[in-house]
């Protein structure tokens, strides 16, 4: 697939506090759903859109991410001599992509993490993917967002309807809809429910233009003492249009949350050809006494 979006930024410097103690010394992004870590799902989603250049923003204790995408010569040779060609092919299927790693020395938020990638992105439009927002691989969210970008030549952000009681956890937009596409009028970071302009939450998929870097360089800290991307987008909105794409149905899992992570694990296991039947039978037997 040919696309005008060639690069993707994957912020992966967060502390993963919601999964402590599991994330004390292991990156949250390496938590597995069935047999792949969260960050690999994000990479494969991007590859399906023709993106092959990745900038991963890391922090301390994140070396496991680099090791995961590196070549494992001993392991590969062992698989080769054991005739385990299927597993070997699975390990090697990402060998063609280009990866750069930048350390975010201070945890100053998503906006700052994106700013760290400026020297690699330069003057190109780019995608931002938060790997703990897991999207059903069968749902072409990023592809649809790229289509909108290629038509509008403006930033595009993914949206999801959330309960009003949860708007304080998200950036929320006010906008006018044309089907699933919204022309955004305003963005507010983590509003109180009574002051929220809608229940349309910004989720972890963005198509951004390089103009955002100049804004982020001057952006003051916002909610949580961090440089908030939503605040920078609100400033960008004064200079250029921004569009939102509302996802349909239950296609996104908040895998940064324990319940969302478990939901994603169950649903992905039920779609796995090798596991689905046995796992479904196990769940039925487990749930029967509770019904």
URLIN-V249789 format. One record per residue. N is the residue number from 1. RES is the residue in one small letter. OMEGA is omega in whole degrees, 0 to 359 (NA if undefined). D_LAST is the distance of its C-alpha to the last C-alpha in Angstrom with 2 decimals. Layout:
N,RES,OMEGA,D_LAST
N,RES,OMEGA,D_LAST
This chain:
1,x,176,47.16
2,x,183,50.09
3,x,176,49.27
4,x,178,51.26
5,x,186,48.74
6,x,187,49.77
7,x,176,48.37
8,x,174,45.07
9,x,177,44.68
10,x,177,41.63
11,x,183,41.55
12,x,184,40.19
13,x,182,41.89
14,x,184,39.13
15,x,178,38.21
16,x,187,34.44
17,x,181,33.88
18,x,180,30.19
19,x,174,29.64
20,x,8,31.92
21,x,184,32.63
22,x,184,31.76
23,x,179,34.32
24,x,181,37.04
25,x,180,39.11
26,x,184,37.16
27,x,174,37.01
28,x,183,33.81
29,x,179,34.85
30,x,175,34.56
31,x,184,30.86
32,x,164,29.47
33,x,188,26.86
34,x,185,26.30
35,x,178,30.02
36,x,178,32.03
37,x,182,32.75
38,x,186,32.15
39,x,178,35.87
40,x,175,36.24
41,x,180,33.81
42,x,179,36.10
43,x,181,39.19
44,x,176,37.96
45,x,180,37.04
46,x,180,40.64
47,x,179,42.20
48,x,178,40.61
49,x,179,42.68
50,x,179,45.89
51,x,181,45.92
52,x,178,47.28
53,x,186,48.75
54,x,172,46.48
55,x,181,47.32
56,x,179,44.81
57,x,186,45.31
58,x,176,44.59
59,x,178,45.11
60,x,178,45.48
61,x,182,43.19
62,x,183,42.46
63,x,180,44.57
64,x,179,41.53
65,x,178,41.29
66,x,180,44.90
67,x,182,44.42
68,x,183,41.41
69,x,178,43.54
70,x,176,46.60
71,x,178,47.80
72,x,190,46.78
73,x,182,49.72
74,x,180,48.92
75,x,181,45.32
76,x,179,46.40
77,x,177,49.18
78,x,178,46.87
79,x,182,44.48
80,x,181,47.54
81,x,178,49.06
82,x,179,45.75
83,x,182,45.45
84,x,186,42.24
85,x,181,43.53
86,x,179,40.18
87,x,179,39.13
88,x,179,42.70
89,x,179,42.66
90,x,179,39.43
91,x,187,41.16
92,x,188,44.31
93,x,179,43.04
94,x,185,43.63
95,x,185,47.12
96,x,185,48.87
97,x,179,47.68
98,x,184,49.79
99,x,172,48.45
100,x,181,50.10
101,x,178,48.84
102,x,179,49.90
103,x,172,49.14
104,x,190,48.32
105,x,180,50.24
106,x,182,48.91
107,x,185,45.35
108,x,173,46.53
109,x,185,43.66
110,x,180,42.81
111,x,179,46.08
112,x,178,48.13
113,x,179,46.24
114,x,179,47.13
115,x,179,50.71
116,x,183,51.01
117,x,185,50.79
118,x,182,53.76
119,x,181,56.33
120,x,183,54.29
121,x,181,53.22
122,x,187,56.67
123,x,181,57.14
124,x,166,54.31
125,x,185,51.14
126,x,176,48.08
127,x,170,44.30
128,x,182,42.26
129,x,174,38.80
130,x,191,36.48
131,x,177,34.52
132,x,165,31.56
133,x,185,30.96
134,x,180,29.53
135,x,175,29.94
136,x,182,28.29
137,x,179,31.21
138,x,182,31.03
139,x,188,31.79
140,x,184,35.57
141,x,184,35.61
142,x,178,38.65
143,x,180,40.52
144,x,179,40.14
145,x,178,41.36
146,x,177,44.35
147,x,179,45.21
148,x,178,45.34
149,x,183,47.48
150,x,177,49.85
151,x,187,50.31
152,x,185,50.64
153,x,180,52.04
154,x,177,50.21
155,x,179,47.36
156,x,179,43.83
157,x,180,40.67
158,x,182,37.01
159,x,175,35.00
160,x,174,31.38
161,x,178,30.06
162,x,175,28.26
163,x,181,27.06
164,x,180,30.16
165,x,182,28.80
166,x,184,29.05
167,x,181,32.56
168,x,180,34.11
169,x,191,32.80
170,x,160,34.65
171,x,184,37.92
172,x,182,37.73
173,x,166,40.04
174,x,183,41.81
175,x,180,42.94
176,x,188,43.68
177,x,167,41.63
178,x,189,42.80
179,x,180,39.60
180,x,184,37.75
181,x,180,40.95
182,x,168,41.92
183,x,191,45.43
184,x,177,44.86
185,x,182,46.88
186,x,177,45.63
187,x,180,43.32
188,x,180,42.16
189,x,173,40.68
190,x,180,37.70
191,x,170,38.57
192,x,183,37.20
193,x,183,34.84
194,x,180,37.51
195,x,183,40.14
196,x,180,38.24
197,x,179,39.89
198,x,172,36.66
199,x,180,33.16
200,x,186,34.43
201,x,174,34.05
202,x,179,36.17
203,x,196,34.23
204,x,172,35.63
205,x,182,37.80
206,x,164,41.41
207,x,186,44.55
208,x,177,47.44
209,x,186,51.22
210,x,177,53.68
211,x,182,54.77
212,x,183,51.78
213,x,179,53.54
214,x,178,56.48
215,x,181,54.19
216,x,179,52.08
217,x,181,55.32
218,x,186,56.16
219,x,175,52.69
220,x,179,52.31
221,x,179,49.23
222,x,182,46.58
223,x,178,43.11
224,x,181,42.43
225,x,183,46.07
226,x,175,45.41
227,x,188,47.10
228,x,177,44.54
229,x,180,44.59
230,x,178,43.50
231,x,179,46.64
232,x,178,48.80
233,x,178,47.35
234,x,177,48.16
235,x,178,51.75
236,x,182,51.85
237,x,179,50.75
238,x,184,54.12
239,x,186,55.88
240,x,177,53.74
241,x,173,50.83
242,x,182,47.30
243,x,176,44.57
244,x,177,40.79
245,x,183,38.42
246,x,181,35.03
247,x,182,32.30
248,x,173,30.13
249,x,184,26.35
250,x,184,24.19
251,x,185,26.69
252,x,179,27.25
253,x,174,25.45
254,x,184,26.78
255,x,170,26.83
256,x,177,28.99
257,x,186,25.94
258,x,180,23.41
259,x,178,20.33
260,x,178,22.34
261,x,179,23.49
262,x,178,20.06
263,x,179,19.08
264,x,180,22.37
265,x,180,21.91
266,x,183,18.63
267,x,180,20.12
268,x,177,23.45
269,x,179,22.12
270,x,177,20.37
271,x,181,23.83
272,x,186,25.72
273,x,183,27.15
274,x,187,27.38
275,x,197,23.86
276,x,186,21.62
277,x,180,20.77
278,x,181,20.20
279,x,178,18.31
280,x,179,15.98
281,x,178,15.34
282,x,181,14.84
283,x,180,12.22
284,x,182,10.26
285,x,182,10.72
286,x,187,9.97
287,x,183,6.58
288,x,183,5.49
289,x,184,5.66
290,x,183,3.81
291,x,NA,0.00
